[in-house]
């Protein structure tokens, strides 16, 4: 982090994976950000950002949304401008979910998945999902602040889920 006393201000979440083998259905992984208010920091999110969308105030944007993993480096990228988030928001949880075909996929079925969170040129965390290989979704990090308007702090998490996307987005805020 650039200044430990002020916490992270603007971070980038990058997601990459290898394309599926020729002749098989594409793998589609997605970054999900859930934002929580001071009055319900572990309940229902105030809003979600995923699937090529952005937050209502433009502070969280998914600038690249890959549906196949094709490309070089991190194919899907989300930017969080934490310093611009309204004071009422005290928690942002970052997750990754696999868009599943009917037969389902888990992280262990995906070639070389990786998520990286960085501020500027400093990597805060990088994870390959090996510890949640049997899961369909995972919370990977959270940003919190003790009081509305205060400095943000970062915490790496890795908590897997074996559920559909709707259930994941409802449950990801309960991870502590």
Helices and strands as residue ranges (DSSP letters): E 10-16, E 28-37, G 38-40, E 47-49, E 60-64, E 76-81, G 82-84, E 89-99, G 107-109, E 114-119, E 122-127, G 130-132, E 137-144, E 153-161, H 165-171, G 172-174
